[in-house]
Amino acid sequence: MAGERSDIQVIHPDGTISVKEIFTIVFYIRKPNLEIVGNIERAILGFVDLVSIESLPGYYNYEGEQEDLTEKSLHALIYERLHGPYRAPNANIELIGSGIYAPDYYLRYYGSSLSVPGLADEVSYIWLWMPKKFYEIHTSQVFEYIMMLADNLPFTFAYASLGLAGDDQYKKQALARRYPGLDIADPSSIRADLDSKAVGSYWLTLLGVELSRSLGGMSILRSQLSAEITVKDLSNEKCLILLGEKPETGDVNRRDFLPLYRELAKFFHSKELLHIPERIVYFVDQDGMAARDAMEKWHRRFLD
């Protein structure tokens, strides 16, 4: 169980953190960027209020260079990217916390016009994380923020989970093989062909209207999932699924295979709605080359 062990970390020889355990939240949205700018502004400002602007000292400009984030520059950034006269059909906002290779706090919004021919299955997303310790101390506030997002955003699929942040993708893959509850999915790759499917099985899973209907609605969800899984009806036909009181990592070495996570994944798969990425391969082998088999095996980890 999370909380009964030290946080997972990988340290570089110089003492900097390469990979660290985090609490992550992701919302996937099948609405064009220009239709949801007000919703996204509320989501960004809500996150900054939750963790404090001091926890997010930087943002990336159009040249990919980091600049200082202040109250003034934050509002200027939001206006420029989402509301101003030079806004684009696609938008990108990236706020970053301290930490060279594995930031403590992070937010990225990628909003697509969803109008590229041949890419009808792509989606937009907002992705954020915080230290696991912050989540453990501020559990109720974080949950309230997630529920605000669920009510405010026209999402198709969303989740909250323990995960890993950092620059060493191969090391993250190795850790995720042992701890199947740790999320290492890359939303910037997942978004390319997600359509209206489920990204996976997570401690807190949120289903948007379209996906909830495709799965049969609340009556089917409650009848086909075990009583240990909480299924809650949210507003406007959205649905919350909770796998226990707190997020878990599991541990294959100790034969902790997370049975509720496996049950939910198999339910999604039985409905042919469990997403396995095809368009972009984001796993790597030990030489840094694309590793499709490893990626597909991880996405199917709760099925086998």
N, C-alpha and C positions, 0 to 999 in steps of 0.2 A: 504494500500500500504506500502511496505517496505520503510523505511526512514521517515515515518510520526509518528513513535513511537520509544521508546527506544528498544535496543536489548533485546531479551529474555534471562534471566539468572535465574538459580536456585543456591542458595548459601547454603553451609553447615553451621552449627552453628559456626564453627571455622573461618568462613569468606572465606574459599576456594570455588572456583566455581565448582559446581557439573555438571551443564549442561549449555551450552552457544550456542547462535546462531552463525552460521558460513556461509561462502560461500563455497560450495563443488563442486568438479569436479570428475567424474568417467568415465573411459574408459574400456569397456569390449572387450577382444581380443580373437578370436578363431584361434590362431596360437601358435604352440609350443614355449616354452620359448627360446630354443636355436636358433630359427629362427629370433627372434626379439630383441636380446640383444643390438644391435646398436641403434635401435629405442628407446628402454627403457632408455639407457644411455643419449640420447639427451633429453628425456622427464624429467628425474631426474635433469640433470644439468640446464635445462631451468627453472624448478621450483625454484631451489636454486638461480639462477640469478634473478628471478622475486621477490622473497621475502627476499633475502639476507641469507647468511649462518648463520649470527648472530641470525636469527629468528628460526633456527633449531639447537639448541645446542647439541642434542644427537642423537644416533642411537642405535639399539639393535644388540648385538653380537649373535653368535650361541647359547649361553646359555640363551638368553632372558634377559641379563643384559644390562643396559644402559651405553654407553661409550660416551666420548666427541667427537663431530663432528667438524672437522677442514677441511680446504681445502685438506690437505694431507690425512687425514683419509677417507674423502669422496671418493677421487680418488682410494685409496687403497681398499675401500669397493666395489666400482663398479667393479674394476678389479677382485677382489677375487670372487664375486658372479656371474658376468656375462661373464668374458673373460678368467680368469686364468685357469691353468692346472687342478685345483681341482674343477672347477665349476660342478654343478649337473644339471640333466635334469629339475629339479624344482628349482626355485630361490625365495628368499624372501628378500626384502630390506625395512627397516622401519626407517624413519627419524622423529624425534619428537621435537616439540617446547616446550616452557615453559608452565607450568600449570600442577598440579599434576593429576587431574581427567579429565580435559577437555583442552587438549593442544590448544594453539593459532593457531599453524601451524602443519601440519601433512602430511606425504607422506608414502604410502605403495604400493609396487609392489609385487604382487604374480604371478609368472610365472609358469605355469604347463607344464609338458611334453605332456599333453592331450593324454596319451597312456594307461591309466588304463582300463582294460577290464570291460565293463558294465557301464562305465562313459563317454560315447561318447558325452554327452550333457554338460559337464563342460567347463568352460572358464578360461582364465587368466584375471587379471585386474590391473589397476593402479588407486589409490584412493588418493586424496589429498584435503586439505582444508586450508582456511585462515580466519582471522577475517572478519566479514561483513564490518567493517569500512575500512579495507585494500582494499577490492574490490571496495567500493564506491569511495575511493580516487584514485585508480589506475584502473578504469574500462577499459580504452582503452588498457592498457598493459596486463591486465588479459585476455581480449577478444583476443588479438593478440596471447597470449600463447595458448589459447584453439584452435585457428585456426591452429597454428603450430602443435599441437598434432593431430588435425583432418587430416592434410595433411601428417603427418609423421607416424602415427600408423595405422596398418591394423585392425581397430576396427570393431566390429559388431554393437554395440550400445554404446552411450555415452551421458552424460548430464552434465549440470551445473545448480545449484539450491541453494537457501537458505536451510539450514539444521540445525541440532542440533548435537553437540558433547558433550560427557560426559559419566560418569560412571553409571548413574541411568537410566537403560533402561525403567523401568516402568514409571518414570516421563517423559521421552522423548515420550513415547507412549501417555500419557495423553495430552501433549502439541500438539502433531501431530494430535490428534483427533479434537482439536479446530482449529488448523492452518493447513489445508490440503496441503498447498504449501511447508511446511517444510519437507525436506527429512530426514528420519531416517532409510533408507534401509541399511543393512549390506552387503557390497560387498563380504565379505569372505563367507557368507552364500548363497547369490544370485548366485554366480559363480558355485555352485555345480550342477545346472541343468538348466542354462539359455538357452543353445543352441543358436539359432539365433533369439531370440525373443526380444521384447521391455520390458525393466525393468518397465517402467511406463510413465507417462505424466509429463514433466518437462518444466520449463521456456525456457531453451535452450536444445533442443534435437537434437542429431546427429545420423543419420542412416548410417551404413556401406553398402557396395555394396549388400551383400546377402539380408539383411533386406529391403533395398530400393526396390530391385527387387520383393521381396515377397509381398510388399505392392502395387505393380503395377507401380512403377516408378514415375517420376516427374509429368507426365500428370494426373495420378489418384490422387496423393496427392493434386495437385492444384485444381482439379475439385471437390474433395469430402470434402476438408476443407474450412472453410469460409474465406472470404477476409481479416478478421482481423488477421489471422494467416499467418506469413511470412514463405514461403517455398522457399529455395534457393538451387540451384544446386551447389555442390562442385566438386572438381576434382575426376576423376575415379569413377563416378556414386554414390558418397557419397552425402548426403543430410543434410541440416540444416533446422530445424523448430524452429521458435521463437514465443513465446506467449506474445507479448507486449514489450514495451520499456525496462522494468526492471523487475526483479523477484519479485513475490508477495507471501505472506504467505496465503492470504485468512483469514477468521475468521467466523467460523460457528455460533458463538454467535451473530454476526452482519449480518448474512445471506449473507456473501460474499463467495460464493461457487466456485469461479474461473471458470466461464463458458467455457473459452477457454481450460483450462486444462481438463475439463470434455469432451469437444468435441474431443480432441486428444485421450484421453484414450478410449472413445467409438469407435473411428475409429480403433485403434489397436485391440480392443476386437472384433469388427465386422469381422476382418480379421483372427481371432483366433491366434493372435500374441502377445497378452498381457500376460506377464509371471506372474504366481502365483507360488511361491516357493512350492515345495513338499518334497524335500529330506531333508532339514534342517529347523527346526523351531527355529527362533531367537527372537521371542517375548516372554515375560514372564508375568505371572499373579502376583498378589500382594504378593504371597508367593515365587516368584522366579522360579516357575515351567513353563515349556514350554506351550505356549498359541497359539495353531494353529489357532483357530477361530479368535482371535484378529489380528493375522498376516494376514490372508487371507482377513479380513474385511478392514484392512488398504490398502492392495494392490489393493483392489476393490473400494476404497473410492470415486473415480470419476465416478463410474458406477451406483451407487445406488441413 
